[in-house]
Amino acid sequence: MDGNGVSRMATKGLLVHLGCDVTTVGLSEECLRIFSHEHKVVFTDVGISGMDGYEVVSVLQDRFSAHHQRPLITALTTNTDWVTKDNCLWVSMDGVVLKPVLLEKMRSILLVLLQNGTLRKTRY
């Protein structure tokens, strides 16, 4: 989920190139409407207009009561401050990744996420 169309398409391009099936949305309401158990990993910006990324994650936490049942949720943001990172981890996101992301970095991120279920001990 990313409100910036260019950023959203760039991220989609990387993920498609890596063989992922990708669904993109620009609004938090769209994300909440289509989000399901079929999604393994979700990348979200935190600075979305309307309901921000933190609020979306809180709603998704309620929807998927058991942590192991929900997809992995990772912030993909340009915000480099510690407050953003702390807020992401406080709402139980599985990691925080700083934009821009190039192909090899995205490959590594996906590998770590899918193997470990978190990026919390890895710096991206």
DSSP file (Angstrom, degrees, kcal/mol; ACC not computed):
  #  RESIDUE AA STRUCTURE BP1 BP2  ACC     N-H-->O    O-->H-N    N-H-->O    O-->H-N    TCO  KAPPA ALPHA  PHI   PSI    X-CA   Y-CA   Z-CA
    1    1 A M              0   0    0      0, 0.0    44,-2.7     0, 0.0     2,-0.3   0.000 360.0 360.0 360.0 124.1    0.0    0.0    0.0
    2    2 A D        -     0   0    0     23,-2.1     6,-0.1    42,-0.2    46,-0.1  -0.950 360.0-151.0-152.4 128.8    1.5    3.3   -1.1
    3    3 A G  S    S+     0   0    0     -2,-0.3     2,-0.7    44,-0.1    23,-0.1   0.646  81.6  84.1 -74.1 -15.0   -0.2    6.6   -1.8
    4    4 A N     >  -     0   0    0      1,-0.2     4,-2.7     2,-0.0     5,-0.2  -0.814  67.7-157.7 -93.2 112.5    2.5    7.5   -4.3
    5    5 A G  H  > S+     0   0    0     -2,-0.7     4,-2.3     1,-0.2     5,-0.2   0.855  90.6  50.4 -59.6 -39.2    1.7    5.9   -7.7
    6    6 A V  H  > S+     0   0    0      2,-0.2     4,-2.2     1,-0.2    -1,-0.2   0.934 113.5  45.1 -66.0 -45.8    5.2    6.0   -9.0
    7    7 A S  H  > S+     0   0    0      1,-0.2     4,-2.4     2,-0.2     5,-0.2   0.901 112.1  53.0 -63.0 -41.3    6.6    4.4   -5.9
    8    8 A R  H  X S+     0   0    0     -4,-2.7     4,-2.2     1,-0.2    -2,-0.2   0.911 111.3  45.4 -61.0 -44.2    3.8    1.8   -5.9
    9    9 A M  H  X S+     0   0    0     -4,-2.3     4,-2.4     2,-0.2    -1,-0.2   0.857 111.2  53.0 -70.4 -35.0    4.6    0.9   -9.5
   10   10 A A  H  X S+     0   0    0     -4,-2.2     4,-2.0     2,-0.2    -2,-0.2   0.930 111.6  45.6 -64.5 -44.9    8.3    0.7   -8.9
   11   11 A T  H  X S+     0   0    0     -4,-2.4     4,-2.3     1,-0.2    -2,-0.2   0.913 112.2  51.5 -64.4 -42.5    7.8   -1.6   -5.9
   12   12 A K  H  X S+     0   0    0     -4,-2.2     4,-2.9    -5,-0.2     5,-0.3   0.921 107.4  53.7 -59.6 -43.9    5.4   -3.7   -7.9
   13   13 A G  H  X S+     0   0    0     -4,-2.4     4,-2.2     1,-0.2    -1,-0.2   0.905 109.3  47.8 -58.6 -43.2    7.9   -4.0  -10.8
   14   14 A L  H  X S+     0   0    0     -4,-2.0     4,-1.4     2,-0.2    -1,-0.2   0.938 114.1  46.2 -61.8 -47.3   10.6   -5.3   -8.4
   15   15 A L  H  <>S+     0   0    0     -4,-2.3     5,-2.6     1,-0.2    -2,-0.2   0.894 112.5  49.2 -66.5 -40.8    8.3   -7.9   -6.8
   16   16 A V  H ><5S+     0   0    0     -4,-2.9     3,-2.0     1,-0.2    -1,-0.2   0.916 108.4  54.5 -63.3 -42.6    7.0   -9.1  -10.2
   17   17 A H  H 3<5S+     0   0    0     -4,-2.2    -1,-0.2     1,-0.3    -2,-0.2   0.825 105.8  53.6 -59.7 -31.5   10.6   -9.4  -11.5
   18   18 A L  T 3<5S-     0   0    0     -4,-1.4    -1,-0.3    -5,-0.1    -2,-0.2   0.368 126.6-102.0 -85.5   4.7   11.3  -11.6   -8.4
   19   19 A G  T < 5S+     0   0    0     -3,-2.0     2,-0.2     1,-0.3    -3,-0.2   0.624  72.8 144.1  89.3  14.6    8.3  -13.9   -9.4
   20   20 A C      < -     0   0    0     -5,-2.6     2,-0.5    -6,-0.1    -1,-0.3  -0.583  52.8-126.1 -86.7 147.5    5.8  -12.6   -6.8
   21   21 A D        -     0   0    0     -2,-0.2     2,-0.4     2,-0.0    -5,-0.0  -0.834  39.8-159.5 -84.6 128.6    2.1  -12.2   -7.4
   22   22 A V        -     0   0    0     -2,-0.5     2,-0.4     2,-0.0   -10,-0.0  -0.931  24.8-173.9-124.9 134.7    1.4   -8.6   -6.5
   23   23 A T        -     0   0    0     -2,-0.4     2,-0.4     2,-0.0    -2,-0.0  -0.995  17.9-164.2-117.9 128.5   -1.7   -6.6   -5.6
   24   24 A T        +     0   0    0     -2,-0.4     2,-0.3   -23,-0.0   -15,-0.0  -0.901  10.5 176.4-116.7 145.6   -1.2   -2.9   -5.2
   25   25 A V        -     0   0    0     -2,-0.4   -23,-2.1     1,-0.1     3,-0.1  -0.977  21.6-160.6-140.3 154.6   -3.5   -0.3   -3.6
   26   26 A G  S    S+     0   0    0     -2,-0.3     2,-0.4   -25,-0.2    -1,-0.1   0.536  74.8  58.6-109.4 -11.9   -3.1    3.4   -3.0
   27   27 A L  S  > S-     0   0    0      1,-0.1     4,-1.9    21,-0.1     3,-0.3  -0.932  73.9-132.2-125.0 145.2   -5.6    3.9   -0.2
   28   28 A S  H  > S+     0   0    0     21,-0.5     4,-2.4    -2,-0.4     5,-0.2   0.866 108.5  57.6 -61.1 -36.8   -5.9    2.4    3.2
   29   29 A E  H  > S+     0   0    0      1,-0.2     4,-1.8     2,-0.2    -1,-0.2   0.890 106.0  49.9 -62.4 -39.0   -9.6    1.6    2.7
   30   30 A E  H  > S+     0   0    0     -3,-0.3     4,-2.2     2,-0.2     5,-0.2   0.918 109.1  52.7 -63.2 -43.3   -8.7   -0.5   -0.4
   31   31 A C  H  X S+     0   0    0     -4,-1.9     4,-1.8     1,-0.2    -2,-0.2   0.932 110.6  46.1 -58.7 -47.6   -6.1   -2.3    1.6
   32   32 A L  H  < S+     0   0    0     -4,-2.4    -1,-0.2     1,-0.2    -2,-0.2   0.837 111.8  53.2 -66.0 -32.4   -8.5   -3.3    4.3
   33   33 A R  H  < S+     0   0    0     -4,-1.8    -1,-0.2    -5,-0.2    -2,-0.2   0.895 119.9  29.8 -70.1 -40.4  -11.2   -4.3    1.8
   34   34 A I  H  < S+     0   0    0     -4,-2.2    -2,-0.2    -5,-0.1    -1,-0.2   0.586  88.0 116.7-100.0 -10.1   -9.0   -6.7   -0.2
   35   35 A F     <  +     0   0    0     -4,-1.8     2,-0.3    -5,-0.2    -4,-0.0  -0.360  39.7 153.9 -64.8 132.4   -6.6   -8.0    2.5
   36   36 A S    >   -     0   0    0     -2,-0.1     3,-1.3     1,-0.0    -2,-0.1  -0.875  60.4 -86.9-148.3 179.1   -6.9  -11.7    3.1
   37   37 A H  T 3  S+     0   0    0     -2,-0.3    -2,-0.1     1,-0.3    -1,-0.0   0.693 114.8  73.7 -64.2 -19.2   -5.1  -14.8    4.3
   38   38 A E  T 3  S+     0   0    0     33,-0.0     2,-0.5     2,-0.0    -1,-0.3   0.730  77.0  88.3 -71.0 -20.9   -3.9  -15.3    0.8
   39   39 A H    <   -     0   0    0     -3,-1.3     3,-0.1     1,-0.2    -4,-0.0  -0.669  52.7-177.5 -81.0 126.4   -1.4  -12.5    1.1
   40   40 A K  S    S+     0   0    0     -2,-0.5    32,-2.9     1,-0.3     2,-0.4   0.838  70.8  20.6 -89.9 -38.2    2.0  -13.7    2.5
   41   41 A V  E     -a   72   0A   0     30,-0.2     2,-0.4     2,-0.0    -1,-0.3  -0.995  63.1-166.4-135.4 137.8    3.7  -10.3    2.7
   42   42 A V  E     -a   73   0A   0     30,-3.3    32,-3.1    -2,-0.4     2,-0.5  -0.992   3.6-162.8-125.6 127.0    2.4   -6.8    2.8
   43   43 A F  E     +a   74   0A   0     -2,-0.4     2,-0.4    30,-0.2    32,-0.2  -0.932  18.9 177.9-104.4 129.8    4.5   -3.7    2.2
   44   44 A T  E     -a   75   0A   0     30,-2.4    32,-2.3    -2,-0.5     2,-0.2  -0.993  27.9-134.7-135.4 139.2    2.9   -0.5    3.4
   45   45 A D        -     0   0    0    -44,-2.7     3,-0.3    -2,-0.4    32,-0.1  -0.589  15.8-145.3 -78.6 153.6    3.9    3.1    3.6
   46   46 A V  S    S+     0   0    0     -2,-0.2     7,-1.4     1,-0.2     2,-0.9   0.713  86.4  68.7 -93.8 -21.2    3.1    4.8    6.9
   47   47 A G        +     0   0    0      5,-0.2     2,-0.3     6,-0.1    -1,-0.2  -0.399  65.9 145.6 -97.4  57.3    2.3    8.2    5.6
   48   48 A I        -     0   0    0     -2,-0.9   -21,-0.1    -3,-0.3     2,-0.1  -0.723  52.6-111.6 -92.8 140.9   -0.9    7.4    3.7
   49   49 A S  S    S+     0   0    0     -2,-0.3   -21,-0.5     3,-0.1     2,-0.5  -0.380  91.1  13.1 -69.3 152.9   -3.7   10.0    3.6
   50   50 A G  S    S+     0   0    0    -23,-0.1     2,-0.5   -22,-0.1    -2,-0.0  -0.735 134.4  18.1  82.7-128.0   -6.8    9.1    5.5
   51   51 A M  S    S-     0   0    0     -2,-0.5   -23,-0.2     1,-0.1    -3,-0.0  -0.667  90.7-136.3 -75.9 121.2   -6.1    6.2    7.8
   52   52 A D     >  -     0   0    0     -2,-0.5     4,-2.2     1,-0.1     3,-0.2  -0.185  25.2 -95.7 -78.1 174.1   -2.3    5.9    8.1
   53   53 A G  H  > S+     0   0    0     -7,-1.4     4,-2.2     1,-0.2     5,-0.1   0.816 122.8  55.8 -59.1 -34.0   -0.2    2.8    7.9
   54   54 A Y  H  > S+     0   0    0     -8,-0.4     4,-2.0     2,-0.2    -1,-0.2   0.921 108.8  46.7 -65.5 -43.5   -0.1    2.4   11.7
   55   55 A E  H  > S+     0   0    0     -3,-0.2     4,-2.2     2,-0.2    -2,-0.2   0.892 110.4  53.4 -65.7 -39.6   -3.9    2.4   11.9
   56   56 A V  H  X S+     0   0    0     -4,-2.2     4,-2.5     1,-0.2    -1,-0.2   0.931 108.6  49.4 -60.5 -45.5   -4.2   -0.1    9.0
   57   57 A V  H  X S+     0   0    0     -4,-2.2     4,-2.6     1,-0.2    -1,-0.2   0.894 108.4  53.4 -62.6 -39.7   -1.9   -2.5   10.8
   58   58 A S  H  X S+     0   0    0     -4,-2.0     4,-1.8     2,-0.2    -1,-0.2   0.911 109.9  47.7 -61.2 -42.4   -3.9   -2.2   14.0
   59   59 A V  H  X S+     0   0    0     -4,-2.2     4,-2.1     1,-0.2    -2,-0.2   0.920 112.5  49.1 -63.5 -43.3   -7.1   -3.1   12.2
   60   60 A L  H  X S+     0   0    0     -4,-2.5     4,-2.5     1,-0.2    -2,-0.2   0.863 106.3  56.4 -66.2 -35.2   -5.3   -6.0   10.5
   61   61 A Q  H  < S+     0   0    0     -4,-2.6    -1,-0.2     1,-0.2    -2,-0.2   0.916 109.8  46.1 -60.1 -42.3   -4.0   -7.2   13.9
   62   62 A D  H  < S+     0   0    0     -4,-1.8     3,-0.3     1,-0.2    -2,-0.2   0.888 111.7  51.5 -66.6 -38.5   -7.6   -7.3   15.1
   63   63 A R  H  < S+     0   0    0     -4,-2.1     2,-0.8     1,-0.3    -2,-0.2   0.884 115.8  40.9 -67.0 -39.2   -8.7   -9.1   12.0
   64   64 A F  S  < S-     0   0    0     -4,-2.5    -1,-0.3     1,-0.2     6,-0.2  -0.805  74.2-178.7-110.7  87.4   -6.0  -11.8   12.3
   65   65 A S        +     0   0    0     -2,-0.8     2,-0.5    -3,-0.3    -1,-0.2   0.841  65.5  63.9 -62.4 -37.2   -6.0  -12.5   16.0
   66   66 A A  S >> S-     0   0    0      1,-0.1     3,-1.7    -4,-0.0     4,-0.8  -0.781  78.5-142.0 -91.4 127.8   -3.2  -15.0   15.9
   67   67 A H  G >4 S+     0   0    0     -2,-0.5     3,-0.7     1,-0.3    -1,-0.1   0.860 100.2  56.8 -56.0 -38.7    0.1  -13.6   14.8
   68   68 A H  G 34 S+     0   0    0      1,-0.2    -1,-0.3    -3,-0.1     4,-0.1   0.665 102.7  56.4 -71.0 -14.1    1.0  -16.7   12.9
   69   69 A Q  G <4 S+     0   0    0     -3,-1.7    -1,-0.2    -5,-0.1    -2,-0.2   0.719  93.7  79.5 -87.3 -22.4   -2.2  -16.5   10.8
   70   70 A R  S << S-     0   0    0     -4,-0.8   -33,-0.1    -3,-0.7     3,-0.1  -0.523  86.8-104.0 -89.6 153.6   -1.6  -13.0    9.4
   71   71 A P        -     0   0    0      0, 0.0     2,-0.3     0, 0.0   -30,-0.2  -0.260  46.8 -90.3 -63.8 160.0    0.6  -12.1    6.6
   72   72 A L  E     -a   41   0A   0    -32,-2.9   -30,-3.3    -4,-0.1     2,-0.5  -0.602  43.5-154.6 -73.2 130.6    4.0  -10.5    7.3
   73   73 A I  E     +a   42   0A   0     -2,-0.3    21,-3.7    19,-0.2    22,-0.6  -0.945  15.9 176.6-117.3 123.1    3.6   -6.7    7.4
   74   74 A T  E     -ab  43  95A   0    -32,-3.1   -30,-2.4    -2,-0.5     2,-0.3  -0.983  27.7-126.1-129.6 133.5    6.6   -4.4    6.7
   75   75 A A  E     -ab  44  96A   0     20,-2.5    22,-2.9    -2,-0.4     2,-0.5  -0.587  18.0-167.6 -74.3 136.7    6.8   -0.7    6.4
   76   76 A L  E     + b   0  97A   0    -32,-2.3     2,-0.3    -2,-0.3    22,-0.2  -0.934  33.1 146.5-124.7 102.8    8.3    0.6    3.2
   77   77 A T  E     - b   0  98A   0     20,-2.5    22,-2.7    -2,-0.5   -32,-0.0  -0.892  59.2-139.6-142.5 160.2    9.0    4.3    3.8
   78   78 A T  S    S+     0   0    0     -2,-0.3     2,-0.5    20,-0.2    20,-0.1   0.466  73.2 111.6 -95.3  -6.0   11.3    7.2    3.1
   79   79 A N        +     0   0    0      1,-0.1    -2,-0.1     5,-0.0     6,-0.0  -0.578  42.1 179.6 -73.0 117.4   11.0    8.3    6.8
   80   80 A T        +     0   0    0     -2,-0.5    -1,-0.1     4,-0.1     2,-0.1   0.403  40.3 113.0-100.9   1.7   14.4    7.8    8.4
   81   81 A D  S  > S-     0   0    0      1,-0.1     4,-1.4     4,-0.0     3,-0.2  -0.364  72.2-124.4 -77.8 156.1   13.6    9.0   11.9
   82   82 A W  H  > S+     0   0    0      1,-0.2     4,-3.1     2,-0.2     5,-0.2   0.791 107.4  64.9 -68.2 -28.8   13.6    6.7   14.9
   83   83 A V  H  > S+     0   0    0      2,-0.2     4,-2.7     1,-0.2    -1,-0.2   0.924 102.1  48.8 -60.9 -44.1   10.1    7.7   15.8
   84   84 A T  H  > S+     0   0    0     -3,-0.2     4,-2.4     2,-0.2    -1,-0.2   0.945 113.6  46.1 -60.6 -48.3    8.8    6.1   12.6
   85   85 A K  H  X S+     0   0    0     -4,-1.4     4,-2.3     1,-0.2     5,-0.2   0.935 113.5  48.7 -61.4 -46.3   10.7    2.9   13.2
   86   86 A D  H  X S+     0   0    0     -4,-3.1     4,-2.4     1,-0.2    -1,-0.2   0.907 111.5  50.0 -60.5 -42.2    9.6    2.8   16.9
   87   87 A N  H  X S+     0   0    0     -4,-2.7     4,-1.8    -5,-0.2    -1,-0.2   0.898 109.5  51.8 -63.2 -40.6    6.0    3.3   15.9
   88   88 A C  H  <>S+     0   0    0     -4,-2.4     5,-2.5     1,-0.2    -2,-0.2   0.931 114.3  42.0 -61.8 -45.8    6.2    0.6   13.3
   89   89 A L  H ><5S+     0   0    0     -4,-2.3     3,-1.4     3,-0.2    -1,-0.2   0.838 109.0  60.0 -71.4 -32.2    7.6   -1.9   15.7
   90   90 A W  H 3<5S+     0   0    0     -4,-2.4    -1,-0.2     1,-0.3    -2,-0.2   0.862 105.1  48.4 -63.0 -36.3    5.1   -0.7   18.4
   91   91 A V  T 3<5S-     0   0    0     -4,-1.8    -1,-0.3    -5,-0.1    -2,-0.2   0.276 124.8-106.4 -88.4  12.9    2.2   -1.7   16.2
   92   92 A S  T < 5 +     0   0    0     -3,-1.4   -19,-0.2     1,-0.2    -3,-0.2   0.778  58.2 165.7  71.0  31.3    3.8   -5.1   15.6
   93   93 A M      < -     0   0    0     -5,-2.5   -19,-0.2    -6,-0.2    -1,-0.2  -0.464  41.4-128.7 -67.2 154.0    5.0   -4.6   12.0
   94   94 A D  S    S-     0   0    0    -21,-3.7    25,-3.7     1,-0.2    26,-0.6   0.520  75.2 -24.0 -86.0  -5.3    7.5   -7.3   11.1
   95   95 A G  E     -b   74   0A   0    -22,-0.6   -20,-2.5    23,-0.2     2,-0.4  -0.954  52.4-119.3 173.9 171.1   10.1   -4.8    9.9
   96   96 A V  E     -b   75   0A   0     -2,-0.3    28,-0.5   -22,-0.2     2,-0.4  -0.997  23.7-172.3-133.4 126.4   10.9   -1.4    8.4
   97   97 A V  E     -b   76   0A   0    -22,-2.9   -20,-2.5    -2,-0.4     2,-0.4  -0.974  17.4-135.7-122.4 132.7   12.6   -0.9    5.1
   98   98 A L  E     -b   77   0A   0     26,-1.2   -20,-0.2    -2,-0.4   -18,-0.1  -0.712  34.6 -95.1 -89.9 135.1   13.8    2.5    3.8
   99   99 A K  S    S+     0   0    0    -22,-2.7     2,-0.1    -2,-0.4   -22,-0.0  -0.562  93.1  61.5 -80.8 153.4   13.1    3.5    0.2
  100  100 A P        -     0   0    0      0, 0.0     2,-0.5     0, 0.0    -2,-0.1   0.555  67.9-173.4 -80.6 155.6   14.5    3.4   -2.4
  101  101 A V        -     0   0    0     -2,-0.1     2,-0.2    -4,-0.1   -87,-0.1  -0.970   6.6-156.9-118.6 125.8   14.8   -0.3   -2.7
  102  102 A L     >  -     0   0    0     -2,-0.5     4,-2.5     1,-0.1     5,-0.2  -0.507  35.3 -94.8 -95.9 169.9   16.8   -1.9   -5.6
  103  103 A L  H  > S+     0   0    0      1,-0.2     4,-2.5     2,-0.2     5,-0.2   0.893 121.2  45.0 -54.6 -52.4   16.3   -5.4   -6.9
  104  104 A E  H  > S+     0   0    0      1,-0.2     4,-2.2     2,-0.2    -1,-0.2   0.865 113.1  51.6 -65.3 -35.3   19.0   -7.2   -4.9
  105  105 A K  H  > S+     0   0    0      2,-0.2     4,-2.5     1,-0.2    -1,-0.2   0.918 110.9  48.1 -65.3 -42.8   17.9   -5.5   -1.7
  106  106 A M  H  X S+     0   0    0     -4,-2.5     4,-2.6     2,-0.2     5,-0.2   0.897 110.0  52.5 -64.9 -39.7   14.3   -6.5   -2.3
  107  107 A R  H  X S+     0   0    0     -4,-2.5     4,-2.3    -5,-0.2    -1,-0.2   0.937 112.0  45.8 -59.3 -46.5   15.4  -10.1   -3.0
  108  108 A S  H  X S+     0   0    0     -4,-2.2     4,-2.6     2,-0.2     5,-0.2   0.901 111.4  52.4 -63.5 -42.8   17.3  -10.2    0.3
  109  109 A I  H  X S+     0   0    0     -4,-2.5     4,-2.7     1,-0.2    -2,-0.2   0.935 111.2  46.2 -59.3 -48.5   14.3   -8.6    2.2
  110  110 A L  H  X S+     0   0    0     -4,-2.6     4,-2.8     2,-0.2     5,-0.3   0.911 111.8  51.7 -62.6 -42.6   11.9  -11.2    0.9
  111  111 A L  H  X S+     0   0    0     -4,-2.3     4,-2.1    -5,-0.2     5,-0.3   0.940 113.3  43.4 -60.1 -48.8   14.3  -14.0    1.7
  112  112 A V  H  X>S+     0   0    0     -4,-2.6     4,-3.0     2,-0.2     6,-0.6   0.925 114.9  50.1 -64.3 -44.7   14.8  -12.9    5.3
  113  113 A L  H  X5S+     0   0    0     -4,-2.7     4,-2.3    -5,-0.2    -2,-0.2   0.939 114.6  42.7 -58.7 -48.7   11.1  -12.2    5.8
  114  114 A L  H  <5S+     0   0    0     -4,-2.8    -1,-0.2    -5,-0.2    -2,-0.2   0.822 120.5  41.7 -72.6 -30.6   10.0  -15.6    4.5
  115  115 A Q  H  <5S+     0   0    0     -4,-2.1    -2,-0.2    -5,-0.3    -1,-0.2   0.893 130.8  22.7 -80.6 -41.1   12.7  -17.5    6.3
  116  116 A N  H  <5S-     0   0    0     -4,-3.0    -3,-0.2    -5,-0.3    -2,-0.2   0.629  91.3-130.1-104.2 -16.5   12.6  -15.7    9.7
  117  117 A G  S  <<S+     0   0    0     -4,-2.3     2,-0.3    -5,-0.5    -4,-0.2   0.553  82.2  53.9  76.4   6.6    9.1  -14.2    9.8
  118  118 A T        -     0   0    0     -6,-0.6    -2,-0.2   -46,-0.1   -23,-0.2  -0.989  56.0-155.6-163.0 158.5   10.7  -10.8   10.7
  119  119 A L    >   +     0   0    0    -25,-3.7     3,-2.3    -2,-0.3   -24,-0.2   0.231  66.4 112.2-113.8   7.0   13.2   -8.1    9.8
  120  120 A R  T 3  S+     0   0    0    -26,-0.6   -25,-0.1     1,-0.3    -1,-0.1   0.763  81.6  41.0 -58.4 -29.0   13.5   -6.9   13.3
  121  121 A K  T 3  S+     0   0    0     -3,-0.1     2,-0.4     2,-0.0    -1,-0.3   0.358 107.3  76.3 -99.3   6.0   17.1   -8.1   13.8
  122  122 A T  S <  S-     0   0    0     -3,-2.3     2,-0.6   -10,-0.0    -3,-0.0  -0.928  74.7-135.5-118.8 140.2   18.1   -7.0   10.3
  123  123 A R              0   0    0     -2,-0.4   -26,-0.1     1,-0.2    -3,-0.1  -0.854 360.0 360.0-100.2 121.8   18.8   -3.5    9.2
  124  124 A Y              0   0    0     -2,-0.6   -26,-1.2   -28,-0.5    -1,-0.2   0.261 360.0 360.0-126.6 360.0   17.4   -2.3    5.8
